[in-house]
């Protein structure tokens, strides 16, 4: 085969065969195909798209470019949830302990945050001593003992995706639906769980800004998973506002603990319950009503919180932090942000709120940046609330006082005001299965 022929074929609207796609992925991963030819193919895919069969073939080839996590020693059905990323999205910290308390096994690999979106691994590392770099044997042992473990993604899983994503990032081909779907699903299939629930975000804080694009991505990923023999379902959920009130690592863990204690913001509770219920339904736990009742029960009786504490202890963290979140680090500097006028908060640029937290030190602009675990934003007022001039709408937290002015300006600039309340958006936009 010749790379020139594959590029021309896709450029002209042709359909690549499984053999051609596998040859390309193997060659590029091995370094035999130069970046300029791989980027030309990515651009041809960006323009021409891919069929469902092509996208699946690309996903499976990327999955097979490295290790596949078998975890044969884990006893029971393994479930996982993947979010396409958002602001204040700490749902994994809630739903993993919930379904583990109900007997499912959660062997979860999560990423770090980059840009305005947070990463589950960074949030957990705000807990003193918590380890996310477990060996496979440790991973299996902890999952069997506690029902769940959450670790960082191994570099040996889907290495082709890592190479291709870095190339797409600098060649303006990130926003291609088949390339996004294959990137996400290659890692999920390499993790090799039995059931995969996808949380596809839509809105100003999501990668996919429109419901139409979010639904298309959800459908593509569900089809890939089903073609690969997995039980897969996707929820399309709103990210046109931050999820919950806390944005930032330690702040989000504390808010997740509030939900596991039976409290927390109503929107976060609703989304977490829906995700947990669908994870249980995917695993044939029972009908929707029975699953919802079970989720509420393990939160009410404290067994979900206990499951979280057991995981923390097994991964080297201090479980007392889960029962007494006042142990979490606090910021050296705190500033209240006040409303400049009377009116309703009609809309927020959710990505702008995430950027404000990033400016405070809660995230990374580059992978090598060091995160301040105590940094972030806590919202006092949210979309739809009526606010009077001078009333506190948010509190900024940081360990660097010089960061406050820019973060305050970013947050206020991302907030829109009006005389009338906005039309309420549904939190759960749709389900794809």
C-alpha positions as CSV (number, residue, x, y, z in Angstrom):
1,X,0.0,0.0,0.0
2,X,1.0,3.6,-0.5
3,X,-0.1,6.5,1.8
4,X,-0.5,8.7,-1.3
5,X,-3.3,6.4,-2.6
6,X,-5.1,6.4,0.7
7,X,-5.0,10.2,0.9
8,X,-6.3,10.6,-2.7
9,X,-9.0,8.0,-2.2
10,X,-10.4,9.7,0.9
11,X,-9.9,13.2,-0.7
12,X,-12.1,12.1,-3.6
13,X,-14.8,10.8,-1.3
14,X,-13.9,7.1,-1.4
15,X,-14.4,4.6,1.4
16,X,-11.3,3.2,3.0
17,X,-11.2,-0.6,3.6
18,X,-10.5,-2.1,7.0
19,X,-7.1,-3.3,5.7
20,X,-6.2,0.2,4.5
21,X,-7.2,1.8,7.9
22,X,-5.3,-0.8,9.9
23,X,-2.2,-0.4,7.7
24,X,-2.3,3.4,8.2
25,X,-2.7,3.2,12.0
26,X,0.1,0.6,12.4
27,X,2.4,2.5,10.2
28,X,1.8,5.9,11.8
29,X,2.2,4.4,15.3
30,X,5.5,2.8,14.3
31,X,6.8,6.0,12.9
32,X,6.9,4.7,9.3
33,X,4.4,7.2,8.0
34,X,5.4,10.9,8.3
35,X,3.3,13.5,10.0
36,X,2.7,15.5,6.8
37,X,1.0,12.5,5.2
38,X,-1.0,11.6,8.3
39,X,-2.2,15.2,8.6
40,X,-3.2,15.2,4.9
41,X,-5.4,12.1,5.6
42,X,-6.9,13.7,8.7
43,X,-7.8,16.8,6.7
44,X,-9.3,14.6,4.0
45,X,-11.4,12.9,6.7
46,X,-12.3,16.3,8.1
47,X,-13.7,17.3,4.7
48,X,-15.2,14.0,3.5
49,X,-16.2,12.3,6.8
50,X,-16.3,8.5,7.3
51,X,-18.9,5.9,7.2
52,X,-19.9,4.1,10.4
53,X,-17.9,1.0,9.3
54,X,-14.8,3.2,8.6
55,X,-15.1,4.9,11.9
56,X,-15.4,1.6,13.7
57,X,-12.4,0.2,11.8
58,X,-10.4,3.2,12.8
59,X,-11.4,2.9,16.4
60,X,-10.5,-0.8,16.6
61,X,-7.2,-0.3,14.9
62,X,-6.3,2.5,17.4
63,X,-7.5,0.2,20.2
64,X,-5.3,-2.6,19.0
65,X,-2.2,-0.3,18.7
66,X,-1.3,-0.9,22.3
67,X,-2.3,-2.9,25.3
68,X,-5.9,-4.0,26.0
69,X,-6.8,-4.1,29.7
70,X,-8.2,-7.5,30.4
71,X,-8.4,-7.5,34.3
72,X,-9.3,-11.2,34.2
73,X,-9.0,-11.3,38.0
74,X,-11.9,-8.9,38.6
75,X,-14.9,-10.8,39.8
76,X,-18.2,-9.5,38.4
77,X,-19.5,-7.2,35.7
78,X,-17.4,-4.1,35.0
79,X,-19.0,-0.8,34.2
80,X,-17.6,2.5,33.2
81,X,-18.8,6.1,32.5
82,X,-17.1,8.5,30.2
83,X,-17.9,12.2,30.0
84,X,-16.9,14.3,27.0
85,X,-15.9,17.1,29.4
86,X,-17.3,20.1,31.0
87,X,-17.1,22.6,33.8
88,X,-17.8,21.5,37.4
89,X,-18.4,17.9,36.2
90,X,-17.6,15.8,39.2
91,X,-20.2,13.1,38.5
92,X,-17.7,10.2,38.5
93,X,-16.9,10.9,42.1
94,X,-20.5,10.3,43.0
95,X,-21.8,7.6,40.6
96,X,-18.8,5.2,40.9
97,X,-19.3,4.8,44.7
98,X,-23.0,4.5,44.2
99,X,-23.0,1.6,41.7
100,X,-20.1,0.0,43.6
101,X,-22.2,0.0,46.7
102,X,-24.9,-1.9,44.7
103,X,-22.5,-4.7,43.7
104,X,-21.1,-3.5,40.3
105,X,-17.4,-3.3,39.7
106,X,-15.9,0.1,38.5
107,X,-12.3,-0.2,37.2
108,X,-12.1,3.3,35.9
109,X,-9.3,5.0,34.0
110,X,-9.6,8.8,33.9
111,X,-7.7,11.7,32.5
112,X,-6.3,14.9,33.7
113,X,-7.8,18.3,33.0
114,X,-6.6,20.6,30.2
115,X,-7.9,24.0,29.4
116,X,-11.3,24.9,30.8
117,X,-12.4,21.3,31.6
118,X,-11.4,19.5,34.8
119,X,-9.9,16.0,35.2
120,X,-11.1,13.3,37.6
121,X,-7.5,12.3,38.4
122,X,-6.6,15.9,39.4
123,X,-9.6,16.1,41.7
124,X,-8.8,12.9,43.5
125,X,-5.2,13.9,43.9
126,X,-6.5,16.8,46.0
127,X,-6.9,14.1,48.7
128,X,-3.7,13.7,50.7
129,X,-1.8,10.6,49.7
130,X,-4.2,9.4,47.0
131,X,-2.4,7.4,44.3
132,X,-3.6,7.1,40.7
133,X,-0.5,5.3,39.4
134,X,-1.4,1.7,40.4
135,X,0.0,-1.5,38.8
136,X,-2.5,-3.8,37.1
137,X,-2.3,-6.2,40.0
138,X,-3.0,-3.4,42.5
139,X,-5.8,-2.2,40.3
140,X,-7.5,-5.6,40.2
141,X,-7.0,-6.2,44.0
142,X,-8.6,-2.9,44.9
143,X,-11.5,-3.3,42.6
144,X,-12.3,-6.8,44.0
145,X,-11.9,-5.6,47.6
146,X,-13.8,-2.2,47.4
147,X,-15.8,-2.5,44.2
148,X,-14.1,0.5,42.6
149,X,-10.7,2.1,41.7
150,X,-10.0,5.1,39.7
151,X,-6.5,5.5,38.1
152,X,-4.7,7.6,35.5
153,X,-4.8,6.4,31.9
154,X,-1.9,4.1,30.9
155,X,0.4,5.4,28.1
156,X,0.3,1.8,26.7
157,X,-3.5,2.1,26.0
158,X,-4.3,3.2,22.4
159,X,-0.9,4.9,21.7
160,X,-2.1,5.6,18.2
161,X,-4.7,7.9,19.6
162,X,-2.1,9.9,21.6
163,X,0.0,10.4,18.4
164,X,-3.0,11.3,16.2
165,X,-4.6,13.7,18.7
166,X,-1.3,15.6,19.1
167,X,-1.2,15.9,15.3
168,X,-4.9,16.9,14.9
169,X,-4.4,19.6,17.6
170,X,-1.9,21.5,15.5
171,X,-3.5,20.9,12.1
172,X,-7.1,22.2,12.8
173,X,-8.6,18.7,12.5
174,X,-9.7,18.2,16.1
175,X,-13.4,19.0,15.4
176,X,-14.1,16.0,13.1
177,X,-16.9,13.8,14.3
178,X,-15.4,10.4,13.2
179,X,-12.0,11.4,14.6
180,X,-13.5,12.5,17.9
181,X,-15.6,9.4,18.2
182,X,-12.8,7.0,17.4
183,X,-10.4,8.9,19.8
184,X,-12.8,8.5,22.7
185,X,-14.0,5.0,22.0
186,X,-10.5,3.6,21.2
187,X,-9.5,4.3,24.8
188,X,-12.8,3.0,26.2
189,X,-12.6,-0.2,24.3
190,X,-8.9,-0.7,25.3
191,X,-10.1,-0.4,28.9
192,X,-12.3,-3.4,28.0
193,X,-15.3,-2.8,30.3
194,X,-18.5,-4.8,29.8
195,X,-20.8,-1.8,30.0
196,X,-20.0,1.7,28.9
197,X,-22.2,4.7,29.7
198,X,-21.4,7.9,27.8
199,X,-22.2,11.4,29.1
200,X,-22.1,13.6,26.0
201,X,-22.2,17.3,27.0
202,X,-23.9,20.0,24.9
203,X,-23.8,23.8,25.3
204,X,-21.3,26.6,25.8
205,X,-19.1,24.6,28.2
206,X,-19.0,21.5,26.0
207,X,-16.8,20.5,23.1
208,X,-20.0,20.1,21.0
209,X,-21.9,23.4,21.3
210,X,-25.2,22.4,19.7
211,X,-27.6,19.6,20.5
212,X,-27.5,18.4,16.9
213,X,-23.7,17.9,17.0
214,X,-23.8,16.3,20.4
215,X,-26.5,13.8,19.3
216,X,-24.5,12.9,16.2
217,X,-21.4,12.3,18.3
218,X,-23.4,10.2,20.8
219,X,-24.9,8.1,18.0
220,X,-21.5,7.5,16.4
221,X,-20.0,6.4,19.7
222,X,-22.9,4.1,20.6
223,X,-22.7,2.5,17.2
224,X,-19.0,1.9,17.5
225,X,-19.4,0.3,20.9
226,X,-22.2,-1.9,19.8
227,X,-20.3,-3.0,16.7
228,X,-17.4,-3.9,19.1
229,X,-19.7,-6.1,21.2
230,X,-20.1,-3.9,24.2
231,X,-23.3,-2.7,26.0
232,X,-23.3,1.0,25.3
233,X,-25.7,3.9,26.0
234,X,-25.3,7.7,25.9
235,X,-27.0,10.4,27.8
236,X,-26.9,13.9,26.2
237,X,-26.7,16.4,29.1
238,X,-26.7,20.1,29.4
239,X,-23.4,22.0,29.8
240,X,-24.6,25.5,29.0
241,X,-24.1,26.2,32.7
242,X,-21.6,24.7,35.2
243,X,-22.7,21.5,36.9
244,X,-23.2,22.2,40.6
245,X,-21.8,25.2,42.3
246,X,-18.1,24.2,42.7
247,X,-15.5,24.6,40.0
248,X,-12.0,23.4,41.0
249,X,-10.4,20.3,42.4
250,X,-10.7,20.2,46.2
251,X,-13.9,22.2,45.9
252,X,-15.5,19.7,43.6
253,X,-14.5,16.7,45.7
254,X,-16.2,18.4,48.7
255,X,-19.3,19.0,46.7
256,X,-19.4,15.4,45.5
257,X,-19.2,14.3,49.2
258,X,-22.2,16.6,49.9
259,X,-24.2,14.6,47.3
260,X,-23.1,11.3,48.8
261,X,-24.3,12.6,52.1
262,X,-27.7,13.2,50.7
263,X,-27.3,17.0,49.9
264,X,-25.7,19.0,47.2
265,X,-27.1,21.2,44.4
266,X,-30.3,19.9,42.8
267,X,-28.9,19.8,39.2
268,X,-25.8,17.8,40.2
269,X,-28.0,15.4,42.2
270,X,-30.4,14.9,39.2
271,X,-27.6,14.2,36.7
272,X,-25.7,11.9,39.1
273,X,-28.9,9.9,39.8
274,X,-29.7,9.6,36.1
275,X,-26.2,8.4,35.2
276,X,-26.2,5.9,38.0
277,X,-29.6,4.6,37.1
278,X,-28.6,4.1,33.4
279,X,-25.4,2.3,34.5
280,X,-27.4,-0.1,36.6
281,X,-29.9,-0.6,33.7
282,X,-27.1,-1.4,31.3
283,X,-25.9,-4.1,33.7
284,X,-29.4,-5.6,33.9
285,X,-29.7,-4.7,37.6
286,X,-33.4,-4.0,37.1
287,X,-36.1,-1.7,35.7
288,X,-35.7,2.1,35.9
289,X,-37.8,2.6,38.9
290,X,-36.1,-0.1,40.9
291,X,-32.7,1.2,39.9
292,X,-33.7,4.8,41.0
293,X,-34.9,3.4,44.4
294,X,-31.6,1.5,44.9
295,X,-29.5,4.6,44.1
296,X,-31.4,6.7,46.6
297,X,-31.2,4.0,49.2
298,X,-27.4,3.6,49.2
299,X,-27.0,7.4,49.5
300,X,-29.5,7.6,52.3
301,X,-28.0,4.8,54.3
302,X,-24.4,6.0,53.8
303,X,-23.1,2.9,52.0
304,X,-22.1,4.9,48.9
305,X,-20.1,7.3,51.0
306,X,-18.5,4.3,52.8
307,X,-17.6,2.9,49.3
308,X,-15.8,6.1,48.4
309,X,-13.9,6.2,51.7
310,X,-12.8,2.5,51.2
311,X,-11.5,3.3,47.7
312,X,-9.6,6.4,49.0
313,X,-8.0,4.3,51.8
314,X,-7.1,1.5,49.4
315,X,-5.4,3.9,47.0
316,X,-3.3,5.5,49.7
317,X,-5.5,8.4,50.7
318,X,-6.8,9.4,54.1
319,X,-10.4,8.2,54.4
320,X,-11.0,10.6,57.3
321,X,-11.0,13.4,54.6
322,X,-14.2,11.9,53.1
323,X,-16.0,11.9,56.4
324,X,-14.5,15.3,57.5
325,X,-14.0,17.4,54.3
326,X,-12.8,20.3,56.4
327,X,-9.4,18.6,56.1
328,X,-9.1,19.6,52.4
329,X,-6.7,22.4,51.7
330,X,-8.1,25.9,51.6
331,X,-7.0,28.9,49.5
332,X,-4.8,31.6,51.0
333,X,-6.9,34.3,49.2
334,X,-10.6,34.5,48.8
335,X,-12.6,37.2,47.0
336,X,-16.3,37.8,46.6
337,X,-17.5,38.8,43.2
338,X,-20.5,41.1,43.3
339,X,-23.2,41.8,40.8
340,X,-22.7,45.1,38.9
341,X,-26.5,45.6,38.4
342,X,-30.0,44.4,39.2
343,X,-31.4,41.7,37.0
344,X,-31.7,38.0,36.1
345,X,-28.7,36.0,35.1
346,X,-30.0,35.1,31.7
347,X,-27.0,33.1,30.5
348,X,-23.4,32.3,31.3
349,X,-20.6,31.4,29.0
350,X,-19.8,28.1,30.7
351,X,-16.4,27.9,29.1
352,X,-15.6,31.4,30.4
353,X,-16.4,30.3,34.0
354,X,-14.0,27.4,33.5
355,X,-11.4,29.8,32.2
356,X,-11.8,31.9,35.3
357,X,-11.1,28.9,37.5
358,X,-8.1,28.2,35.2
359,X,-6.8,31.7,35.8
360,X,-7.0,31.1,39.6
361,X,-4.7,28.0,39.2
362,X,-7.4,25.2,39.2
363,X,-6.3,23.9,35.7
364,X,-3.7,23.7,33.1
365,X,-3.0,25.7,29.9
366,X,-0.2,23.1,29.2
367,X,0.1,19.6,30.5
368,X,3.3,20.5,32.5
369,X,1.5,23.2,34.5
370,X,1.2,22.6,38.3
371,X,-2.4,22.7,39.7
372,X,-3.3,24.5,42.9
373,X,-5.8,22.0,44.5
374,X,-7.5,24.6,46.6
375,X,-8.1,27.1,43.7
376,X,-11.4,27.6,42.0
377,X,-14.8,29.2,42.0
378,X,-17.9,28.6,44.2
379,X,-21.1,30.0,42.6
380,X,-23.6,31.7,44.9
381,X,-26.0,32.7,42.0
382,X,-26.7,30.8,38.8
383,X,-28.5,31.0,35.5
384,X,-32.1,32.0,36.1
385,X,-31.5,33.7,39.5
386,X,-32.6,37.3,40.2
387,X,-29.7,39.3,41.6
388,X,-29.5,42.8,43.1
389,X,-26.6,45.1,42.5
390,X,-23.8,44.4,45.0
391,X,-25.1,40.9,45.9
392,X,-22.4,38.2,45.9
393,X,-22.7,35.9,42.8
394,X,-19.5,33.9,43.3
395,X,-16.4,33.5,45.5
396,X,-12.9,33.1,44.0
397,X,-10.3,30.9,45.7
398,X,-6.6,31.0,45.0
399,X,-3.1,30.8,46.5
400,X,-1.8,33.6,44.4
401,X,-3.4,37.0,45.1
402,X,-2.2,38.4,41.7
403,X,-4.6,36.0,39.9
404,X,-7.8,37.5,41.4
405,X,-8.3,40.5,39.2
406,X,-8.1,38.7,35.9
407,X,-10.3,35.8,37.1
408,X,-13.0,38.3,38.4
409,X,-13.0,40.1,35.1
410,X,-13.3,36.8,33.1
411,X,-16.2,35.6,35.2
412,X,-18.1,38.9,35.0
413,X,-17.5,39.1,31.3
414,X,-18.9,35.6,30.9
415,X,-22.2,36.5,32.7
416,X,-25.2,38.0,30.8
417,X,-28.0,40.0,32.5
418,X,-31.6,40.7,31.6
419,X,-34.9,42.1,32.8
420,X,-36.7,38.8,32.3
421,X,-35.8,35.3,33.4
422,X,-34.4,32.9,30.7
423,X,-36.3,29.9,29.4
424,X,-35.3,26.9,31.5
425,X,-33.2,24.3,29.6
426,X,-33.6,20.6,30.4
427,X,-30.7,19.0,32.2
428,X,-31.0,15.7,30.3
429,X,-31.5,16.4,26.6
430,X,-31.9,12.9,25.3
431,X,-30.8,9.2,25.5
432,X,-29.2,7.3,22.7
433,X,-29.1,3.5,22.8
